[in-house]
Amino acid sequence: FFQQEERERTARTAMRGARDLHRAPSREDLYSSQRSIDSVASRSLLTGNGTGMSGVGIFFQQEGDGKVYVRTIVSGGSAERDGRVRVGDVMCGVDGRDVIGEPVSVLRSLLLGHEGSTVVLTFARAVEAGMDAETSDMNSGNTVIAKFDVELVRGSPEYFNKMDSARK
């Protein structure tokens, strides 16, 4: 009896997951900081973990649909300092290369670099038609997907603190 109940629960979960993979994300899904429990991967691109390389202060998460979303923006990191990237943005490109559907491991190798070097990231965001994706200035009422580029400097929050102190 318990095995049959477990099989049925597993089948219901799989059906629900398959249905969710094929639906378009809602505006709430795009802006949610809590992604699906069934997410494929959640990796940090904050630092190179002892490799001498740095990221841009963003934690990404790859979903079952293959898209990589901004999960967290690190306090004091390059993305937060710039201010244009938001939780829920979809990663589309790195330095002009299309990365939609690429695994997080590929993004990691493209994003990590020497502290102080720059990288141009392309993101997509659901916005109201007529809204500027970077500034969120509202102009009308239909939701569209807007792409935008952000040039970020690689480095840890500590790196930026040192740079700020040196300027004073």
C-alpha positions as a Python dict, from the first residue, in 0.01 Angstrom:
ca = {
    (1, 'F'): (0, 0, 0),
    (2, 'F'): (273, 248, 96),
    (3, 'Q'): (476, 168, -216),
    (4, 'Q'): (171, 227, -438),
    (5, 'E'): (99, 557, -263),
    (6, 'E'): (463, 664, -305),
    (7, 'R'): (457, 576, -679),
    (8, 'E'): (139, 778, -726),
    (9, 'R'): (285, 1077, -539),
    (10, 'T'): (603, 1056, -751),
    (11, 'A'): (397, 1040, -1072),
    (12, 'R'): (189, 1344, -968),
    (13, 'T'): (507, 1538, -887),
    (14, 'A'): (663, 1445, -1223),
    (15, 'M'): (349, 1548, -1413),
    (16, 'R'): (336, 1879, -1227),
    (17, 'G'): (706, 1938, -1300),
    (18, 'A'): (664, 1857, -1671),
    (19, 'R'): (366, 2094, -1694),
    (20, 'D'): (560, 2371, -1520),
    (21, 'L'): (856, 2332, -1756),
    (22, 'H'): (635, 2407, -2057),
    (23, 'R'): (450, 2709, -1923),
    (24, 'A'): (577, 3059, -1983),
    (25, 'P'): (708, 3221, -1666),
    (26, 'S'): (474, 3474, -1512),
    (27, 'R'): (586, 3819, -1408),
    (28, 'E'): (588, 3694, -1047),
    (29, 'D'): (809, 3397, -1148),
    (30, 'L'): (1061, 3630, -1310),
    (31, 'Y'): (1091, 3847, -1000),
    (32, 'S'): (1075, 3574, -737),
    (33, 'S'): (1393, 3528, -539),
    (34, 'Q'): (1276, 3180, -437),
    (35, 'R'): (1300, 2960, -746),
    (36, 'S'): (1158, 2612, -786),
    (37, 'I'): (1270, 2347, -538),
    (38, 'D'): (1341, 2132, -845),
    (39, 'S'): (1601, 2372, -987),
    (40, 'V'): (1882, 2199, -1170),
    (41, 'A'): (2173, 2393, -1020),
    (42, 'S'): (2258, 2686, -806),
    (43, 'R'): (2615, 2802, -831),
    (44, 'S'): (2813, 3102, -717),
    (45, 'L'): (2998, 3319, -961),
    (46, 'L'): (3105, 3554, -685),
    (47, 'T'): (3468, 3445, -666),
    (48, 'G'): (3693, 3190, -823),
    (49, 'N'): (3721, 2990, -500),
    (50, 'G'): (4098, 3015, -468),
    (51, 'T'): (4174, 3033, -840),
    (52, 'G'): (4297, 3394, -831),
    (53, 'M'): (3999, 3489, -1045),
    (54, 'S'): (3694, 3698, -953),
    (55, 'G'): (3333, 3723, -1060),
    (56, 'V'): (3083, 4007, -1064),
    (57, 'G'): (2887, 3951, -740),
    (58, 'I'): (2595, 3750, -876),
    (59, 'F'): (2466, 3408, -776),
    (60, 'F'): (2294, 3237, -1068),
    (61, 'Q'): (2050, 2948, -1076),
    (62, 'Q'): (1972, 2727, -1375),
    (63, 'E'): (1616, 2605, -1405),
    (64, 'G'): (1475, 2298, -1575),
    (65, 'D'): (1400, 2508, -1883),
    (66, 'G'): (1776, 2561, -1926),
    (67, 'K'): (1759, 2933, -1857),
    (68, 'V'): (1997, 3083, -1605),
    (69, 'Y'): (1843, 3337, -1369),
    (70, 'V'): (1996, 3589, -1130),
    (71, 'R'): (1923, 3436, -790),
    (72, 'T'): (2109, 3674, -559),
    (73, 'I'): (2305, 3996, -594),
    (74, 'V'): (2594, 4013, -350),
    (75, 'S'): (2613, 4316, -123),
    (76, 'G'): (2912, 4530, -220),
    (77, 'G'): (2979, 4338, -541),
    (78, 'S'): (3005, 4485, -889),
    (79, 'A'): (2644, 4410, -986),
    (80, 'E'): (2504, 4579, -675),
    (81, 'R'): (2732, 4879, -719),
    (82, 'D'): (2614, 4918, -1078),
    (83, 'G'): (2248, 4884, -975),
    (84, 'R'): (2090, 4768, -1302),
    (85, 'V'): (2086, 4388, -1256),
    (86, 'R'): (1791, 4245, -1060),
    (87, 'V'): (1696, 3913, -909),
    (88, 'G'): (1496, 3725, -1174),
    (89, 'D'): (1685, 3866, -1475),
    (90, 'V'): (1772, 3599, -1733),
    (91, 'M'): (2134, 3570, -1850),
    (92, 'C'): (2148, 3587, -2231),
    (93, 'G'): (2505, 3672, -2323),
    (94, 'V'): (2861, 3725, -2207),
    (95, 'D'): (3088, 3957, -2406),
    (96, 'G'): (2865, 3923, -2712),
    (97, 'R'): (2839, 3542, -2696),
    (98, 'D'): (2488, 3393, -2675),
    (99, 'V'): (2475, 3175, -2362),
    (100, 'I'): (2104, 3086, -2346),
    (101, 'G'): (2079, 2718, -2253),
    (102, 'E'): (2448, 2690, -2165),
    (103, 'P'): (2523, 2515, -1834),
    (104, 'V'): (2632, 2723, -1535),
    (105, 'S'): (2981, 2571, -1563),
    (106, 'V'): (3025, 2738, -1905),
    (107, 'L'): (2900, 3071, -1767),
    (108, 'R'): (3143, 3040, -1479),
    (109, 'S'): (3439, 3004, -1716),
    (110, 'L'): (3321, 3308, -1917),
    (111, 'L'): (3247, 3530, -1618),
    (112, 'L'): (3550, 3469, -1402),
    (113, 'G'): (3853, 3684, -1473),
    (114, 'H'): (4128, 3891, -1318),
    (115, 'E'): (4019, 4149, -1059),
    (116, 'G'): (3967, 4485, -1223),
    (117, 'S'): (3896, 4346, -1570),
    (118, 'T'): (3553, 4405, -1723),
    (119, 'V'): (3288, 4182, -1876),
    (120, 'V'): (2972, 4280, -2066),
    (121, 'L'): (2667, 4078, -1966),
    (122, 'T'): (2340, 4070, -2159),
    (123, 'F'): (2021, 4012, -1961),
    (124, 'A'): (1651, 3980, -2040),
    (125, 'R'): (1379, 4110, -1811),
    (126, 'A'): (999, 4120, -1825),
    (127, 'V'): (895, 4486, -1832),
    (128, 'E'): (587, 4687, -1914),
    (129, 'A'): (581, 4792, -2282),
    (130, 'G'): (748, 5129, -2311),
    (131, 'M'): (944, 5077, -1987),
    (132, 'D'): (1321, 5117, -1992),
    (133, 'A'): (1463, 4785, -1863),
    (134, 'E'): (1762, 4955, -1701),
    (135, 'T'): (1578, 5237, -1523),
    (136, 'S'): (1226, 5087, -1490),
    (137, 'D'): (1064, 5410, -1609),
    (138, 'M'): (698, 5320, -1676),
    (139, 'N'): (527, 5434, -1997),
    (140, 'S'): (236, 5193, -2075),
    (141, 'G'): (69, 4862, -1983),
    (142, 'N'): (170, 4548, -2181),
    (143, 'T'): (443, 4312, -2058),
    (144, 'V'): (732, 4250, -2298),
    (145, 'I'): (1079, 4099, -2268),
    (146, 'A'): (1355, 4361, -2288),
    (147, 'K'): (1725, 4286, -2333),
    (148, 'F'): (2000, 4510, -2200),
    (149, 'D'): (2377, 4507, -2161),
    (150, 'V'): (2568, 4583, -1842),
    (151, 'E'): (2946, 4624, -1826),
    (152, 'L'): (3069, 4505, -1486),
    (153, 'V'): (3409, 4505, -1322),
    (154, 'R'): (3528, 4173, -1182),
    (155, 'G'): (3620, 4176, -814),
    (156, 'S'): (3513, 4086, -463),
    (157, 'P'): (3342, 4331, -229),
    (158, 'E'): (3676, 4355, -45),
    (159, 'Y'): (3848, 4453, -372),
    (160, 'F'): (3599, 4736, -425),
    (161, 'N'): (3636, 4853, -65),
    (162, 'K'): (4014, 4874, -115),
    (163, 'M'): (3967, 5065, -440),
    (164, 'D'): (3727, 5309, -271),
    (165, 'S'): (3970, 5362, 20),
    (166, 'A'): (4259, 5427, -219),
    (167, 'R'): (4059, 5703, -393),
    (168, 'K'): (4000, 5891, -68),
}
